[in-house]
Amino acid sequence: MKKTLSRRARIATGGAVLAAVAAGTFGTVAANASAPDAAAPAAAEAGKRDTTTSTHLTIDAATEAAQAALKAAKKEGQRITVAVVDRNGNTILTMRGDGAGPQSYESAVKKAFTAVSWNATTTELAGRLKDAPNLKDIPGTLFLGGGVPVTSGKAPIAGIGVAGAPSGTLDEKFAQAGAEALN
């Protein structure tokens, strides 16, 4: 005579079986991930002449710069967003000031990226468009005043972008205040 398990017992038994199978599979995967494969080549070590070192802003320095830009804008009654990017154009941080417009976030990031990419203010770069109008076609750039580079030993290490004030001149003034807070 065959004994029938209750529904609760079948669920509990099935769950226990699945847990045991999963534990065994995980153990196998974990063991394989840590075990060296004799057939795999060893990682190659790059020599000193094959590498370079770069300087980056710390998150604390980026925060200090952004807060200085926001403070300068607030002092003049302006509502802005400030972005700080690293040497590679990756965003370190973005701070949207109280009441800043929704367009200001993306614009600030693009201005910071543009400034660090060419190690020049975006106002200066906007002037270069007369001789090289295709510059504006590069993805992620924005050639409006409000972006300034941050340098170390004349090499660009970051960009600060500000957007939201009624003019690029004001945006750039606030971005410059952020950069000056780092000196």
Secondary structure, DSSP 8 states (H G I E B T S, - for coil): ------HHHHHHHHHHHHHHHHHHHHHHHHHHHHS--TTS-------GGG--------HHHHHHHHHHHHHHHHHTT---EEEEEETTS-EEEEEE-TT--THHHHHHHHHHHHHHHHTS-HHHHHHHTTT-GGGGGSTT---SS-EEEEEETTEEEEEEEEE-SSSHHHHHHHHHHHHHTT-
